[in-house]
């Protein structure tokens, strides 16, 4: 990591950190559920925002910080890296911006849990492990006033947009963390906003059922040649950090696939995977979702795929 990048890490969080001549990152450096990172590209009176936040107050805090760099009305393009609420539920506060994501990402919107449903689950809690898990991680968020705001435009494969004089490449990563992930590459400045294709300091959640998709996405990000990566959650990453994530996911995929082929029950395999791969990263219970995805890709009939089933599996491991 360069001296410049070391300076970036010294800014208190949450906060807006300069990454390059035209790029900034809104970083929490927090691995807890719901505290996501955003990105900003500004040039010649035009701006592109990468993702909003989980709640309207959190998005207002982000936009207030952005106004130290550009006017809010200069944000003409909002790129959604995927459709999870912690990256999109503040979209309504940018009513004048075009909202873009991938075709597969937009299609995944209809499968996402809405703010009312999440509020009900988080506040009701319940005697079961899943209810307690949701309450512990989400009950403190206030989703009042949120109107889920869908993308206005989609793309496939890759698309280049211009922000002032800066060229920005949008990369369709396909199914991985979610049903459709998108990365934003500022090529001339070697910066990538990766969304939840990367988690820093915490284990990745795999909602899509494709652990191999997550591994491929890491390699695609490395193939951009970028030097600095803004993950969806947690601190900034350099190339070695992205490679470590790819390699950890690969090891989990290989071991989980062996268990699947031997007929080991998923719950037992997930416990073994967590015991062997938890390390020091936060939320090792999320390894359940990675194991379940490997089982699905190995052709195991009945491998869980719904959000509720994944939460139940994580809650069981967390206990």
C-alpha positions in Angstrom: 0.0 0.0 0.0 1.4 3.4 -0.9 1.9 6.3 1.5 -1.1 8.0 -0.1 -3.3 5.0 0.7 -2.0 4.9 4.2 -3.1 8.6 4.6 -6.6 7.6 3.4 -6.9 5.1 6.2 -6.4 7.8 8.9 -9.6 9.6 8.1 -12.2 9.0 10.9 -15.3 6.9 9.9 -17.9 7.2 8.7 -16.3 9.7 6.4 -15.6 10.7 2.8 -12.1 9.8 1.9 -10.2 11.0 -1.3 -8.8 8.1 -3.3 -7.5 9.9 -6.4 -7.9 13.1 -8.4 -11.6 12.5 -9.1 -12.6 9.6 -6.8 -13.8 9.5 -3.2 -15.1 6.7 -0.9 -17.7 6.9 1.9 -16.3 4.4 4.3 -17.6 3.0 7.6 -14.7 0.6 8.3 -17.4 -1.4 10.1 -18.1 -5.0 9.5 -21.5 -5.1 11.2 -24.6 -5.8 9.1 -26.1 -2.8 7.4 -23.1 -0.4 7.4 -22.1 -0.1 3.7 -19.6 1.8 1.7 -20.4 4.2 -1.2 -18.3 5.8 -3.9 -18.2 9.2 -5.7 -16.6 10.3 -9.0 -16.5 14.0 -9.7 -15.2 15.9 -12.8 -16.0 19.2 -14.5 -19.2 19.8 -12.7 -20.6 16.3 -13.1 -20.8 13.5 -10.5 -21.5 9.8 -10.3 -22.5 8.2 -7.0 -22.0 4.5 -6.3 -24.7 3.2 -4.0 -26.7 4.9 -1.3 -27.2 3.7 2.3 -29.6 1.6 4.3 -31.8 4.3 5.8 -32.8 7.9 4.8 -30.8 9.5 7.6 -27.7 7.5 6.8 -28.1 8.6 3.1 -28.6 12.2 4.1 -25.3 12.0 6.1 -23.6 10.6 3.1 -25.0 13.4 0.8 -24.1 16.1 3.3 -20.5 14.9 3.1 -20.6 14.7 -0.7 -21.6 18.4 -0.8 -18.1 19.2 0.5 -16.9 18.0 -2.9 -19.8 18.8 -5.3 -23.3 20.0 -5.4 -26.0 17.4 -4.8 -27.7 18.3 -8.1 -24.5 17.6 -10.0 -25.0 13.9 -9.3 -26.5 12.9 -12.6 -25.9 9.1 -12.4 -26.4 6.7 -9.5 -24.9 3.2 -10.0 -26.4 0.4 -7.9 -23.8 -2.3 -7.4 -26.7 -4.7 -6.5 -30.2 -4.5 -5.0 -29.7 -5.2 -1.3 -31.4 -2.6 0.8 -28.2 -1.5 2.6 -27.0 -0.2 -0.8 -30.2 1.1 -2.3 -32.8 2.2 0.2 -31.7 5.8 0.1 -32.2 6.0 -3.7 -35.3 8.2 -3.4 -33.2 11.1 -2.2 -31.6 11.4 -5.6 -34.8 11.9 -7.6 -33.0 13.8 -10.4 -30.4 11.2 -11.1 -30.5 8.3 -13.6 -30.2 5.0 -11.7 -28.4 2.3 -13.5 -27.5 -1.4 -12.7 -27.1 -4.6 -14.6 -30.1 -6.5 -16.2 -29.6 -9.4 -13.8 -29.3 -7.0 -10.8 -32.6 -5.2 -11.7 -34.3 -8.5 -12.1 -33.3 -9.5 -8.6 -35.1 -6.5 -7.1 -38.4 -8.4 -7.0 -36.9 -11.0 -4.8 -35.5 -8.6 -2.2 -37.1 -8.2 1.3 -38.7 -4.8 1.6 -38.2 -2.3 4.5 -41.6 -3.0 6.0 -41.0 -6.8 6.1 -37.5 -6.4 7.6 -38.8 -4.0 10.2 -41.5 -6.5 11.2 -39.1 -9.4 11.4 -36.4 -7.4 13.3 -38.9 -6.0 15.9 -40.9 -9.1 16.4 -37.8 -11.1 17.2 -39.2 -14.5 18.2 -38.1 -17.5 20.2 -36.2 -19.2 17.4 -32.6 -18.6 16.6 -33.4 -16.9 13.3 -35.7 -14.3 14.8 -33.1 -13.5 17.5 -30.4 -13.2 14.9 -32.4 -10.7 12.8 -33.4 -8.7 15.8 -29.8 -8.5 17.1 -28.5 -7.2 13.8 -31.3 -5.1 12.4 -33.7 -3.9 15.1 -31.7 -0.7 15.7 -32.2 0.6 12.1 -35.1 2.9 11.4 -36.5 2.3 7.9 -39.3 5.0 8.3 -40.3 6.8 5.1 -38.4 4.5 2.6 -39.9 4.1 -0.8 -37.9 1.4 -2.7 -36.7 3.1 -5.8 -35.9 0.9 -8.8 -33.2 1.5 -11.5 -34.2 3.6 -14.5 -31.7 2.0 -16.9 -29.9 -1.3 -17.2 -26.9 -2.7 -19.1 -25.2 -6.0 -19.9 -21.6 -7.0 -19.9 -19.7 -3.7 -19.8 -20.6 -0.1 -20.4 -18.5 3.0 -20.3 -19.9 6.3 -19.1 -18.3 9.7 -19.0 -18.2 11.9 -15.9 -16.8 15.2 -17.0 -13.5 14.2 -18.5 -13.3 10.9 -16.6 -14.2 7.6 -18.2 -15.8 5.1 -15.9 -16.3 1.5 -16.8 -19.4 -0.4 -15.4 -18.7 -4.1 -15.2 -21.5 -6.7 -15.0 -20.1 -9.4 -12.7 -23.2 -11.6 -12.9 -24.5 -13.7 -10.0 -22.2 -13.9 -7.0 -23.0 -12.2 -3.7 -26.4 -11.3 -5.2 -28.4 -12.2 -8.3 -26.5 -9.5 -10.2 -23.4 -7.7 -9.0 -21.8 -4.6 -10.6 -18.4 -3.1 -10.2 -17.4 0.5 -11.1 -13.9 0.9 -12.5 -12.2 4.3 -12.7 -9.4 3.0 -15.0 -7.2 6.0 -15.3 -6.9 6.2 -11.6 -6.7 2.4 -10.8 -9.7 2.5 -8.5 -12.6 0.0 -8.3 -15.8 0.3 -6.4 -16.7 -3.3 -5.9 -19.9 -3.3 -4.0 -20.5 -6.6 -2.2 -18.4 -8.6 -4.6 -15.8 -7.8 -1.9 -16.2 -7.8 1.9 -13.2 -6.6 3.9 -12.5 -8.0 7.3 -15.7 -10.1 7.3 -16.9 -13.3 5.6 -19.0 -12.9 2.5 -22.6 -13.6 2.3 -23.7 -15.6 -0.8 -27.3 -15.0 -1.6 -27.2 -16.1 -5.2 -26.3 -19.7 -4.8 -23.1 -19.3 -6.8 -19.9 -19.5 -4.8 -18.0 -20.0 -8.1 -19.5 -16.7 -9.3 -18.0 -14.9 -6.3 -14.6 -16.4 -7.0 -14.8 -15.4 -10.7 -15.8 -11.9 -9.7 -12.7 -11.5 -7.6 -10.6 -12.5 -10.6 -12.4 -10.1 -12.9 -11.7 -7.3 -10.4 -8.0 -8.2 -10.3 -7.9 -8.4 -14.1 -8.8 -4.7 -14.3 -5.3 -3.9 -13.1 -6.6 -1.6 -10.4 -4.6 -1.0 -7.3 -7.2 0.2 -4.8 -10.5 -1.5 -4.2 -13.5 -0.2 -2.2 -15.4 -3.1 -0.8 -19.1 -3.1 -0.1 -18.3 -3.3 3.6 -15.2 -2.7 5.7 -11.8 -1.1 5.1 -10.1 -0.5 1.7 -8.3 -3.3 0.0 -5.3 -3.6 -2.2 -4.6 -6.3 -4.7 -3.2 -8.8 -2.2 -6.3 -8.3 -0.1 -8.6 -9.2 -3.1 -6.4 -12.2 -3.9 -6.7 -13.4 -0.3 -10.5 -13.2 -0.5 -10.5 -15.1 -3.8 -8.2 -17.8 -2.4 -10.3 -18.2 0.8 -13.5 -18.6 -1.2 -11.7 -21.1 -3.4 -10.6 -23.2 -0.5 -14.1 -23.2 1.0 -15.6 -24.2 -2.4 -13.2 -27.1 -2.8 -13.8 -28.4 0.7 -17.6 -28.0 0.7 -17.8 -29.7 -2.7 -15.9 -32.7 -1.3 -18.4 -32.9 1.6 -21.3 -32.6 -0.8 -20.0 -35.5 -3.0 -19.5 -37.6 0.1 -23.1 -37.0 1.2 -22.3 -35.1 4.4 -25.4 -33.3 5.6 -25.2 -29.5 4.9 -25.5 -28.5 8.5 -22.6 -30.8 9.5 -20.5 -29.5 6.5 -21.1 -25.9 7.4 -20.0 -26.5 11.0 -16.8 -28.2 9.8 -16.2 -25.3 7.3 -16.6 -22.7 10.0 -14.3 -24.6 12.3 -11.6 -24.7 9.7 -12.1 -21.4 7.9 -13.4 -18.8 10.4 -10.1 -17.3 11.1 -10.2 -13.7 12.6 -12.7 -12.3 10.1 -16.1 -11.2 11.4 -19.3 -13.1 11.0 -18.0 -16.6 10.4 -21.6 -17.8 10.5 -21.9 -16.5 6.9 -19.8 -19.5 5.9 -23.1 -21.3 6.0 -24.2 -19.4 2.9 -21.0 -20.2 1.1 -21.3 -23.9 2.0 -24.9 -23.9 0.8 -24.0 -22.3 -2.5 -21.3 -25.0 -3.0 -23.8 -27.7 -2.3 -26.2 -26.2 -4.8 -23.5 -26.0 -7.5 -22.6 -29.6 -6.7 -26.2 -30.6 -7.6 -27.4 -31.5 -4.1 -31.2 -31.6 -4.2 -32.9 -29.4 -1.7 -29.9 -27.1 -1.0 -31.4 -24.0 0.6 -31.7 -20.9 -1.5 -34.3 -18.6 0.1 -33.3 -15.6 2.2 -35.1 -17.1 5.2 -33.3 -20.4 4.9 -30.0 -18.7 4.6 -30.7 -16.6 7.7 -31.8 -19.7 9.6 -28.6 -21.5 8.7 -26.4 -18.5 9.7 -28.3 -18.2 13.0 -27.8 -21.8 13.8 -24.1 -21.5 13.3 -23.9 -18.3 15.3 -25.5 -20.1 18.2 
